[in-house]
Amino acid sequence: FRSELVGALVSDATGTTLGTVQAVEPNPASDLLVLDGGGLIPLRFVTERDAEAGTLIVDIPEGLLDLT
């Protein structure tokens, strides 16, 4: 499943593109999506996945990507 996420385009619920998944890093609390811009998004924030289109929709707390 993790390897299928690499290369997926990640957007938030408003349609704003956040980046492309470069890797998925194991983490005890929740595996992390590593975005091409360096951002880290816990996998638990993924709300939708379209495997055919290669897209993920995430619902992240405001400011999360400002921390990375």
N, CA, C and O atoms as a Tinker XYZ file with bonds, in Angstrom:
   272  protein
     1  N      0.825000   -1.195000    0.000000    73     2
     2  CA     0.000000    0.000000    0.000000    64     1     3
     3  C      0.868000    1.259000    0.000000    63     2     4     5
     4  O      0.614000    2.188000   -0.766000    81     3
     5  N      1.881000    1.291000    0.847000    73     3     6
     6  CA     2.744000    2.481000    0.926000    64     5     7
     7  C      3.376000    2.834000   -0.408000    63     6     8     9
     8  O      3.395000    3.999000   -0.803000    81     7
     9  N      3.897000    1.821000   -1.106000    73     7    10
    10  CA     4.584000    2.089000   -2.369000    64     9    11
    11  C      3.624000    2.656000   -3.417000    63    10    12    13
    12  O      4.055000    3.357000   -4.333000    81    11
    13  N      2.343000    2.361000   -3.293000    73    11    14
    14  CA     1.348000    2.896000   -4.223000    64    13    15
    15  C      1.122000    4.393000   -4.026000    63    14    16    17
    16  O      0.597000    5.057000   -4.920000    81    15
    17  N      1.508000    4.931000   -2.873000    73    15    18
    18  CA     1.307000    6.346000   -2.583000    64    17    19
    19  C      2.402000    7.220000   -3.181000    63    18    20    21
    20  O      2.178000    8.402000   -3.443000    81    19
    21  N      3.583000    6.648000   -3.398000    73    19    22
    22  CA     4.697000    7.423000   -3.952000    64    21    23
    23  C      4.326000    7.891000   -5.352000    63    22    24    25
    24  O      3.905000    7.103000   -6.199000    81    23
    25  N      4.492000    9.193000   -5.576000    73    23    26
    26  CA     4.147000    9.797000   -6.856000    64    25    27
    27  C      2.762000   10.413000   -6.879000    63    26    28    29
    28  O      2.409000   11.102000   -7.837000    81    27
    29  N      1.962000   10.175000   -5.830000    73    27    30
    30  CA     0.606000   10.731000   -5.787000    64    29    31
    31  C      0.652000   12.233000   -5.560000    63    30    32    33
    32  O      1.494000   12.740000   -4.820000    81    31
    33  N     -0.263000   12.931000   -6.207000    73    31    34
    34  CA    -0.420000   14.368000   -6.029000    64    33    35
    35  C     -1.310000   14.595000   -4.812000    63    34    36    37
    36  O     -2.398000   14.026000   -4.721000    81    35
    37  N     -0.851000   15.420000   -3.882000    73    35    38
    38  CA    -1.574000   15.665000   -2.628000    64    37    39
    39  C     -2.203000   17.047000   -2.660000    63    38    40    41
    40  O     -1.537000   18.041000   -2.948000    81    39
    41  N     -3.504000   17.098000   -2.358000    73    39    42
    42  CA    -4.241000   18.359000   -2.288000    64    41    43
    43  C     -5.019000   18.400000   -0.991000    63    42    44    45
    44  O     -5.301000   17.368000   -0.381000    81    43
    45  N     -5.371000   19.640000   -0.571000    73    43    46
    46  CA    -6.240000   19.736000    0.599000    64    45    47
    47  C     -7.690000   19.782000    0.133000    63    46    48    49
    48  O     -7.962000   19.717000   -1.066000    81    47
    49  N     -8.613000   19.894000    1.068000    73    47    50
    50  CA   -10.037000   19.834000    0.750000    64    49    51
    51  C    -10.498000   20.986000   -0.138000    63    50    52    53
    52  O    -11.524000   20.872000   -0.809000    81    51
    53  N     -9.756000   22.094000   -0.154000    73    51    54
    54  CA   -10.126000   23.238000   -0.995000    64    53    55
    55  C     -9.573000   23.107000   -2.410000    63    54    56    57
    56  O     -9.855000   23.941000   -3.271000    81    55
    57  N     -8.778000   22.051000   -2.651000    73    55    58
    58  CA    -8.200000   21.846000   -3.973000    64    57    59
    59  C     -6.804000   22.414000   -4.137000    63    58    60    61
    60  O     -6.228000   22.323000   -5.221000    81    59
    61  N     -6.249000   22.996000   -3.088000    73    59    62
    62  CA    -4.889000   23.536000   -3.140000    64    61    63
    63  C     -3.888000   22.391000   -3.191000    63    62    64    65
    64  O     -3.904000   21.506000   -2.335000    81    63
    65  N     -3.022000   22.409000   -4.189000    73    63    66
    66  CA    -1.995000   21.374000   -4.308000    64    65    67
    67  C     -0.919000   21.610000   -3.261000    63    66    68    69
    68  O     -0.387000   22.713000   -3.140000    81    67
    69  N     -0.605000   20.567000   -2.506000    73    67    70
    70  CA     0.400000   20.659000   -1.448000    64    69    71
    71  C      1.735000   20.055000   -1.873000    63    70    72    73
    72  O      2.773000   20.373000   -1.294000    81    71
    73  N      1.713000   19.194000   -2.869000    73    71    74
    74  CA     2.946000   18.577000   -3.353000    64    73    75
    75  C      2.708000   17.157000   -3.833000    63    74    76    77
    76  O      1.576000   16.682000   -3.926000    81    75
    77  N      3.817000   16.501000   -4.133000    73    75    78
    78  CA     3.807000   15.126000   -4.609000    64    77    79
    79  C      4.523000   14.253000   -3.586000    63    78    80    81
    80  O      5.556000   14.645000   -3.044000    81    79
    81  N      3.977000   13.078000   -3.327000    73    79    82
    82  CA     4.580000   12.158000   -2.356000    64    81    83
    83  C      5.878000   11.600000   -2.931000    63    82    84    85
    84  O      5.878000   10.976000   -3.993000    81    83
    85  N      6.984000   11.829000   -2.223000    73    83    86
    86  CA     8.292000   11.313000   -2.615000    64    85    87
    87  C      8.632000   10.009000   -1.903000    63    86    88    89
    88  O      9.379000    9.178000   -2.420000    81    87
    89  N      8.064000    9.844000   -0.695000    73    87    90
    90  CA     8.333000    8.645000    0.105000    64    89    91
    91  C      7.286000    8.552000    1.203000    63    90    92    93
    92  O      6.577000    9.514000    1.496000    81    91
    93  N      7.209000    7.378000    1.796000    73    91    94
    94  CA     6.374000    7.170000    2.974000    64    93    95
    95  C      7.301000    6.630000    4.054000    63    94    96    97
    96  O      7.891000    5.559000    3.912000    81    95
    97  N      7.418000    7.399000    5.142000    73    95    98
    98  CA     8.331000    7.029000    6.225000    64    97    99
    99  C      7.556000    6.407000    7.375000    63    98   100   101
   100  O      6.544000    6.951000    7.816000    81    99
   101  N      8.034000    5.259000    7.864000    73    99   102
   102  CA     7.387000    4.649000    9.029000    64   101   103
   103  C      7.529000    5.549000   10.254000    63   102   104   105
   104  O      8.573000    6.162000   10.478000    81   103
   105  N      6.466000    5.612000   11.031000    73   103   106
   106  CA     6.469000    6.397000   12.261000    64   105   107
   107  C      5.513000    5.694000   13.219000    63   106   108   109
   108  O      4.438000    5.269000   12.795000    81   107
   109  N      5.867000    5.558000   14.489000    73   107   110
   110  CA     5.017000    4.827000   15.433000    64   109   111
   111  C      3.593000    5.367000   15.539000    63   110   112   113
   112  O      2.648000    4.584000   15.629000    81   111
   113  N      3.423000    6.676000   15.529000    73   111   114
   114  CA     2.084000    7.255000   15.686000    64   113   115
   115  C      1.271000    7.136000   14.404000    63   114   116   117
   116  O      0.098000    6.764000   14.438000    81   115
   117  N      1.892000    7.449000   13.279000    73   115   118
   118  CA     1.235000    7.394000   11.972000    64   117   119
   119  C      2.320000    7.549000   10.923000    63   118   120   121
   120  O      3.141000    8.462000   11.014000    81   119
   121  N      2.338000    6.675000    9.930000    73   119   122
   122  CA     3.333000    6.811000    8.865000    64   121   123
   123  C      3.221000    8.201000    8.259000    63   122   124   125
   124  O      2.144000    8.799000    8.251000    81   123
   125  N      4.336000    8.711000    7.752000    73   123   126
   126  CA     4.386000   10.070000    7.234000    64   125   127
   127  C      4.552000   10.097000    5.727000    63   126   128   129
   128  O      5.395000    9.392000    5.171000    81   127
   129  N      3.734000   10.923000    5.064000    73   127   130
   130  CA     3.923000   11.192000    3.645000    64   129   131
   131  C      5.001000   12.267000    3.551000    63   130   132   133
   132  O      4.869000   13.333000    4.151000    81   131
   133  N      6.059000   11.993000    2.805000    73   131   134
   134  CA     7.127000   12.970000    2.601000    64   133   135
   135  C      6.870000   13.626000    1.251000    63   134   136   137
   136  O      6.925000   12.970000    0.211000    81   135
   137  N      6.586000   14.933000    1.276000    73   135   138
   138  CA     6.279000   15.657000    0.049000    64   137   139
   139  C      7.537000   16.196000   -0.606000    63   138   140   141
   140  O      8.562000   16.371000    0.052000    81   139
   141  N      7.458000   16.459000   -1.908000    73   139   142
   142  CA     8.619000   16.935000   -2.651000    64   141   143
   143  C      9.148000   18.267000   -2.124000    63   142   144   145
   144  O     10.326000   18.571000   -2.312000    81   143
   145  N      8.320000   19.056000   -1.478000    73   143   146
   146  CA     8.774000   20.321000   -0.914000    64   145   147
   147  C      9.354000   20.173000    0.483000    63   146   148   149
   148  O      9.758000   21.162000    1.093000    81   147
   149  N      9.401000   18.939000    0.999000    73   147   150
   150  CA     9.955000   18.697000    2.324000    64   149   151
   151  C      8.913000   18.565000    3.419000    63   150   152   153
   152  O      9.250000   18.223000    4.553000    81   151
   153  N      7.654000   18.831000    3.100000    73   151   154
   154  CA     6.598000   18.729000    4.099000    64   153   155
   155  C      6.347000   17.289000    4.506000    63   154   156   157
   156  O      6.567000   16.362000    3.726000    81   155
   157  N      5.886000   17.112000    5.731000    73   155   158
   158  CA     5.550000   15.794000    6.268000    64   157   159
   159  C      4.090000   15.811000    6.694000    63   158   160   161
   160  O      3.674000   16.669000    7.472000    81   159
   161  N      3.314000   14.861000    6.182000    73   159   162
   162  CA     1.898000   14.772000    6.538000    64   161   163
   163  C      1.619000   13.370000    7.057000    63   162   164   165
   164  O      1.833000   12.390000    6.343000    81   163
   165  N      1.137000   13.264000    8.306000    73   163   166
   166  CA     0.770000   11.948000    8.823000    64   165   167
   167  C     -0.299000   11.301000    7.944000    63   166   168   169
   168  O     -1.257000   11.954000    7.530000    81   167
   169  N     -0.123000   10.032000    7.673000    73   167   170
   170  CA    -1.027000    9.283000    6.807000    64   169   171
   171  C     -2.467000    9.320000    7.322000    63   170   172   173
   172  O     -3.405000    9.202000    6.534000    81   171
   173  N     -2.651000    9.478000    8.615000    73   171   174
   174  CA    -4.003000    9.482000    9.184000    64   173   175
   175  C     -4.832000   10.682000    8.730000    63   174   176   177
   176  O     -6.049000   10.694000    8.915000    81   175
   177  N     -4.181000   11.705000    8.131000    73   175   178
   178  CA    -4.918000   12.872000    7.648000    64   177   179
   179  C     -5.431000   12.703000    6.217000    63   178   180   181
   180  O     -6.095000   13.597000    5.691000    81   179
   181  N     -5.130000   11.571000    5.585000    73   179   182
   182  CA    -5.654000   11.310000    4.236000    64   181   183
   183  C     -7.138000   10.984000    4.361000    63   182   184   185
   184  O     -7.525000   10.065000    5.082000    81   183
   185  N     -7.969000   11.757000    3.643000    73   183   186
   186  CA    -9.415000   11.542000    3.702000    64   185   187
   187  C     -9.944000   10.864000    2.444000    63   186   188   189
   188  O    -10.974000   10.192000    2.485000    81   187
   189  N     -9.248000   11.038000    1.333000    73   187   190
   190  CA    -9.670000   10.412000    0.086000    64   189   191
   191  C     -8.444000    9.981000   -0.701000    63   190   192   193
   192  O     -7.394000   10.622000   -0.656000    81   191
   193  N     -8.603000    8.870000   -1.429000    73   191   194
   194  CA    -7.528000    8.380000   -2.289000    64   193   195
   195  C     -8.136000    7.903000   -3.588000    63   194   196   197
   196  O     -9.063000    7.093000   -3.591000    81   195
   197  N     -7.611000    8.405000   -4.695000    73   195   198
   198  CA    -8.040000    7.948000   -6.010000    64   197   199
   199  C     -6.826000    7.285000   -6.649000    63   198   200   201
   200  O     -5.969000    7.958000   -7.221000    81   199
   201  N     -6.762000    5.964000   -6.546000    73   199   202
   202  CA    -5.600000    5.224000   -7.045000    64   201   203
   203  C     -5.445000    5.378000   -8.550000    63   202   204   205
   204  O     -4.325000    5.480000   -9.051000    81   203
   205  N     -6.561000    5.397000   -9.278000    73   203   206
   206  CA    -6.495000    5.530000  -10.738000    64   205   207
   207  C     -5.917000    6.877000  -11.150000    63   206   208   209
   208  O     -5.079000    6.946000  -12.049000    81   207
   209  N     -6.359000    7.945000  -10.495000    73   207   210
   210  CA    -5.897000    9.290000  -10.826000    64   209   211
   211  C     -4.553000    9.600000  -10.171000    63   210   212   213
   212  O     -3.869000   10.543000  -10.568000    81   211
   213  N     -4.174000    8.803000   -9.161000    73   211   214
   214  CA    -2.923000    9.053000   -8.457000    64   213   215
   215  C     -2.983000   10.305000   -7.594000    63   214   216   217
   216  O     -2.036000   11.090000   -7.544000    81   215
   217  N     -4.125000   10.478000   -6.911000    73   215   218
   218  CA    -4.296000   11.659000   -6.074000    64   217   219
   219  C     -4.706000   11.290000   -4.651000    63   218   220   221
   220  O     -5.314000   10.249000   -4.401000    81   219
   221  N     -4.351000   12.180000   -3.733000    73   219   222
   222  CA    -4.751000   12.061000   -2.331000    64   221   223
   223  C     -5.330000   13.392000   -1.891000    63   222   224   225
   224  O     -4.824000   14.451000   -2.262000    81   223
   225  N     -6.390000   13.336000   -1.100000    73   223   226
   226  CA    -6.948000   14.531000   -0.471000    64   225   227
   227  C     -6.669000   14.396000    1.018000    63   226   228   229
   228  O     -6.918000   13.347000    1.612000    81   227
   229  N     -6.149000   15.464000    1.620000    73   227   230
   230  CA    -5.841000   15.435000    3.049000    64   229   231
   231  C     -6.593000   16.546000    3.775000    63   230   232   233
   232  O     -6.920000   17.581000    3.193000    81   231
   233  N     -6.856000   16.313000    5.039000    73   231   234
   234  CA    -7.481000   17.304000    5.913000    64   233   235
   235  C     -6.506000   17.523000    7.068000    63   234   236   237
   236  O     -6.555000   16.830000    8.084000    81   235
   237  N     -5.623000   18.500000    6.888000    73   235   238
   238  CA    -4.563000   18.735000    7.877000    64   237   239
   239  C     -4.884000   19.960000    8.730000    63   238   240   241
   240  O     -5.571000   20.876000    8.278000    81   239
   241  N     -4.386000   19.971000    9.958000    73   239   242
   242  CA    -4.576000   21.143000   10.811000    64   241   243
   243  C     -3.863000   22.357000   10.207000    63   242   244   245
   244  O     -2.798000   22.230000    9.602000    81   243
   245  N     -4.457000   23.508000   10.378000    73   243   246
   246  CA    -3.849000   24.744000    9.891000    64   245   247
   247  C     -2.444000   24.903000   10.474000    63   246   248   249
   248  O     -2.238000   24.737000   11.676000    81   247
   249  N     -1.489000   25.225000    9.614000    73   247   250
   250  CA    -0.126000   25.460000   10.058000    64   249   251
   251  C      0.757000   24.222000   10.103000    63   250   252   253
   252  O      1.952000   24.340000   10.376000    81   251
   253  N      0.206000   23.032000    9.843000    73   251   254
   254  CA     1.000000   21.808000    9.941000    64   253   255
   255  C      2.230000   21.865000    9.046000    63   254   256   257
   256  O      3.324000   21.508000    9.481000    81   255
   257  N      2.071000   22.304000    7.816000    73   255   258
   258  CA     3.201000   22.325000    6.900000    64   257   259
   259  C      4.173000   23.452000    7.205000    63   258   260   261
   260  O      5.293000   23.461000    6.694000    81   259
   261  N      3.756000   24.406000    8.035000    73   259   262
   262  CA     4.666000   25.472000    8.458000    64   261   263
   263  C      5.685000   24.968000    9.467000    63   262   264   265
   264  O      6.706000   25.615000    9.702000    81   263
   265  N      5.409000   23.807000   10.067000    73   263   266
   266  CA     6.280000   23.249000   11.111000    64   265   267
   267  C      7.464000   22.488000   10.528000    63   266   268   269
   268  O      8.454000   22.259000   11.222000    81   267
   269  N      7.373000   22.098000    9.267000    73   267   270
   270  CA     8.432000   21.272000    8.689000    64   269   271
   271  C      9.411000   22.089000    7.889000    63   270   272
   272  O     10.364000   21.542000    7.335000    81   271
